Amino acid sequence: MNRRDWMLASAGFAGLAGLPLAALAQGAPQEGRDFKRVDTPVPVPEGKVEVVEFFGYWCPHCNAFEPTLDAWVKKLPAHVNFRRLPVAFTPGQEPLQKLYYAIESLGQVDALHRKVFAALHVDKKRLNTDADIAAWLPTVGADATKIGEAMKSFAVATKLRQSKQLSDAYRIEGVPTLGIQGRWMTSPGMAGSAERALAVADALIAQSKKG
């Protein structure tokens, strides 16, 4: 079957009912237009369908995507495992990458994730270094010492290596990008909008569950 003309079976769209009709206006997701295959499938844990958001706090498109993505994540079925993976394309982006893994390790993503985006894209704060981050954290009621220690920890260093390995395996060239079950990728830029990208992701999740 021609890869560009491949379309998901209609049964794969059961999870799309709650999305705006505009997200479905272009019809069934098409490979090469709405999503693409990962050249070499990435191994994923058995059991649940894995969805990974590759993002960067520094990225304005990730900031714009976050509210729509967050609402979608909260409605995901139990058989889907969603996780965020911060990406650093340059050394200067690594402090924010470390910050995400630090707040994740401390169970503070819900409390601080959106605040980091707001600091950068609304308040125009400079969070380019560990020192910048340490100075900013108390302004939002966060423990700079505890988070700073986590940023320097072996666990976070390990996460950084794993992040690069997975980003390289998916061949991530831009963010935000969604990786589904180690087999496909989609993004708002590829699909045309945040809503359409999530509709495509839902279809690919359904396809993954079917095997």
Order of alpha helices (4+ residues) and beta strands (2+ residues): beta-beta-alpha-beta-alpha-alpha-alpha-alpha-alpha-beta-beta-alpha-alpha
